[in-house]
Amino acid sequence: MVRSGQLAAEVIVRRGLYDEAAPAPPDQPPATAPMTHRTRRAVTAAAIRYWETGDARAAERVLAEVGGPVPGAHRAGLVLLDGRTASARADEDRVLRDRTVPGAAIIPAVATVVAGASMSGRFDRAWIAIEQAGLARWEFALLGYVHCFSLVMAGQVAEARRMAEDGHREAVAEGKVVVAAGWSMLRGLVANARGDLATAVDSLDIAVRLLERHDPYRMLAPCLAWLASARAMSGERTKAQHTLRLATEAPVGRLFTPLFGLSQAWTTAAGGDTTLAARQADAAADVAMASGQFAVEAVARYDVARLGDPHSAHRRLATLAGLVQGRLAPVMAGAAAALARSDAHGLDRAAAAFTTLGFDLLASETSTASAAIRNRTAAGPTACPHATTPLLRLTPALAGLTRRERDVALLVADGMTSSAIGERLRLSARTVDNCLGRIFQKLGVTNRRDVVPLVLRDT
């Protein structure tokens, strides 16, 4: 018979209330207890240990004491959360190759393989694992979540959008609030990828409020990080800073370190310092590369290019285009190379490819950059009216400036003084004035007032 303490701990853990479970994890059953009882206790105690202390190794030892395929599958999930992507995939591959494993091991094993393979850019492996789940993929929300995430990472946003909308609609209709939270988060992630930032902010904000009450998979912190990025790209600097601060206070695994780096980069860019933002995105890309998250790295490297430093990103992106499966990475590599060469025709090709894939914001950015390089102002409103990313703000005048000069020129256009700009960009007022002198010379003007119409786009 399963003890009441075990049942109570399982309920608390399933609701994500790990702090309540931490003071009293379930007692260790005697060695003579059935294997199923010892397995349930180990899985529950390991989850509590990990989320209480962040010590994945200690949680792994709890599972290793029991052994078997179910603890092994959960152990691989902890390894993935700890950022050891390749090790987690190898462990779960062994579980899935064993046709005798119980169903209780299949769900966590498939979820781990799909998430890990998707972050690594091995989408073929992810979708094979989903097929191995059989009918379970329609019965467990977790498998739907990771499948949808995989589609986004592969660049299949139209299919991901349909899945997220259907999943959310069904969860709401059935009154499954916890399940709806996950689908709302994925709706926001898909909208963010498409460039529909208003929908992204609304969906992610709803998900955050729901996850604050029930967070069984500890997704509150990543959700907040995605929300901070969406707000930053919308120009909501103060809200983005506040949201990112909340994200850093929530418990999260090392797996999401690159995500937090990118969120920080976009929040920094919203403040006008694209030079620092590009360095932060580059650092996030390095972390992703070190952990084998090559699809995540490709996104991060392209963000470096979007933030104004395509020269340091395009060669690695060309390599990643051969490592990461799917159509998205090659298009990002081509766009970054075109930005580095100021190749308007290459940017036009990238814009068409991004449009085909459904990445409207990336398409609008490359179209705007192409027009600026041709010494034209991009015609008409963009497909993403709420977005204010650096490339969308690019004008012919800005295209002829360095990254730092663009930062200064745009902050001048926003009405900031040299001392205020210096404080924002961590420069002295004298350095700002010297930079402004170079801007005047390049633009052929003599005062701040004349800079404004040259660097601000009509929207």
C-alpha positions, 0 to 999 in steps of 0.5 A, spaced: 500 500 500 502 506 498 503 511 504 499 517 505 505 521 505 507 519 498 500 521 495 501 528 498 508 529 496 506 527 489 500 531 488 504 537 491 509 536 486 504 535 480 502 542 482 509 544 482 509 547 489 516 544 490 517 548 496 511 545 500 514 538 499 521 540 500 520 540 508 517 533 508 519 528 502 516 522 502 519 516 507 524 511 504 520 505 503 523 498 506 527 494 501 522 489 501 517 494 498 514 492 491 519 495 486 513 500 483 512 503 490 520 504 491 520 507 484 514 512 485 518 514 492 524 515 488 521 519 482 518 524 487 524 525 492 528 526 486 524 532 483 523 535 490 531 535 491 532 538 484 527 544 485 529 545 492 537 545 491 538 545 484 543 540 485 542 535 479 547 530 481 544 529 488 537 528 485 540 523 480 543 519 486 536 518 489 534 515 482 540 511 481 539 508 488 532 504 485 535 503 478 530 501 472 527 504 466 522 509 469 527 512 474 532 512 468 528 516 464 526 521 469 534 521 470 535 523 463 530 529 464 534 532 470 540 531 466 537 535 460 534 540 465 542 541 467 544 543 460 547 536 458 543 535 452 547 530 449 548 525 455 540 526 456 539 524 449 543 518 449 540 515 456 533 516 453 535 513 446 537 507 450 530 507 454 526 507 447 530 502 444 528 497 449 521 494 447 520 491 454 520 498 458 513 500 461 509 505 459 511 509 465 518 510 462 516 512 455 512 519 456 518 522 460 523 518 455 520 521 449 519 528 452 526 528 453 528 526 447 524 531 443 526 537 447 533 535 447 533 533 439 530 539 437 534 544 441 540 540 438 537 541 431 536 533 430 528 534 428 528 527 425 530 524 431 525 528 435 519 526 430 521 519 430 521 519 438 514 522 438 511 516 433 514 511 438 510 514 443 504 512 439 497 514 442 500 517 448 502 523 444 495 525 444 493 523 451 499 527 455 499 534 454 507 534 455 508 530 449 504 535 445 508 541 448 515 538 446 512 536 439 509 544 438 516 546 441 520 542 436 516 545 430 517 552 432 525 550 432 524 547 426 521 553 422 514 550 421 511 555 425 504 554 421 503 547 423 506 549 430 500 555 430 495 550 429 497 545 434 498 550 439 491 553 438 487 547 437 491 544 444 489 551 447 482 551 445 481 544 447 484 545 454 479 551 455 473 547 453 475 542 458 476 546 463 483 544 464 487 550 467 494 547 468 494 544 461 491 551 458 497 554 461 502 550 457 498 551 451 498 559 452 505 559 453 506 556 446 501 560 443 506 566 445 512 562 443 509 561 436 506 568 435 513 571 437 517 567 432 512 570 427 513 577 429 505 578 432 508 581 438 501 583 441 499 576 441 505 574 444 505 579 450 498 577 451 498 569 451 505 569 455 502 574 460 496 569 461 501 563 461 505 567 467 499 568 471 496 561 470 503 558 471 504 562 478 499 558 481 500 551 477 507 550 474 508 542 474 514 542 469 517 549 472 516 553 466 515 559 469 522 562 468 522 560 461 515 563 460 517 570 463 524 570 459 520 569 453 515 575 455 521 579 457 524 578 450 517 580 446 516 586 450 523 588 449 522 587 441 515 591 442 519 597 445 517 596 452 523 597 455 521 598 463 516 592 462 521 588 459 526 589 465 521 588 470 519 581 467 526 579 466 528 581 473 522 576 475 525 571 471 531 571 474 528 570 481 524 563 479 527 557 479 530 554 472 535 549 470 541 550 466 538 548 460 535 555 459 541 559 460 542 561 453 534 563 453 536 568 459 542 571 455 538 572 449 532 575 453 537 580 456 540 582 450 533 584 447 532 588 453 539 591 453 537 593 445 530 596 447 534 601 452 538 603 446 545 599 447 545 594 441 553 594 441 552 591 448 546 587 446 550 584 440 555 581 445 550 578 450 547 575 444 554 572 442 555 570 449 548 566 449 550 563 443 557 560 445 553 557 451 548 554 447 554 551 442 558 548 448 552 544 451 550 542 444 544 546 443 545 547 435 538 550 433 538 554 439 545 557 437 543 558 430 537 563 433 542 566 438 547 567 432 542 570 428 540 575 433 547 577 434 546 579 426 540 582 427 542 586 433 548 589 428 554 585 428 553 580 422 560 580 421 561 576 427 556 571 426 555 569 419 561 564 418 558 560 424 551 560 421 554 558 415 557 552 419 550 551 423 546 551 416 549 544 415 548 541 422 541 544 424 536 540 420 530 544 416 530 550 412 530 555 417 538 555 419 540 556 412 535 562 411 538 565 417 545 564 415 544 567 408 541 573 411 546 574 416 551 573 410 547 578 406 547 583 412 555 583 413 556 584 405 550 589 405 548 585 399 541 588 398 539 582 393 541 577 398 536 580 403 531 580 398 532 573 397 532 572 405 526 576 406 522 572 401 524 565 404 522 568 411 515 570 408 514 563 406 516 560 412 512 564 416 517 569 420 514 575 418 518 579 423 525 577 420 522 578 413 520 585 415 527 586 418 531 584 412 526 588 407 527 594 411 535 593 411 535 592 403 531 598 402 536 602 407 542 599 403 539 601 396 538 608 399 531 608 400 526 608 405 522 602 406 515 603 403 509 602 407 507 599 414 511 593 416 507 586 417 509 587 424 506 594 427 508 593 434 515 591 433 521 596 434 527 592 433 534 595 430 533 593 423 526 595 423 529 602 425 534 602 419 534 608 415 539 610 409 542 615 414 543 609 419 546 604 414 552 609 413 554 609 421 557 604 425 553 600 431 555 605 436 554 611 432 547 608 430 545 607 438 547 615 439 543 617 433 537 614 435 538 616 442 539 623 440 532 622 436 529 620 442 531 627 445 536 625 450 542 629 452 549 627 451 550 626 459 543 621 459 546 618 453 552 617 456 549 614 462 545 609 458 551 607 454 556 607 459 560 612 456 562 619 458 559 625 455 565 627 452 565 621 448 558 621 446 559 628 443 565 626 439 561 620 436 556 626 435 561 630 431 562 624 427 555 623 426 554 630 423 560 629 419 557 623 415 550 625 415 552 632 412 548 636 418 550 641 423 546 640 429 541 635 433 535 637 430 537 635 423 539 628 425 532 627 427 528 626 420 534 622 417 534 617 423 527 616 424 522 612 419 515 615 418 510 609 420 
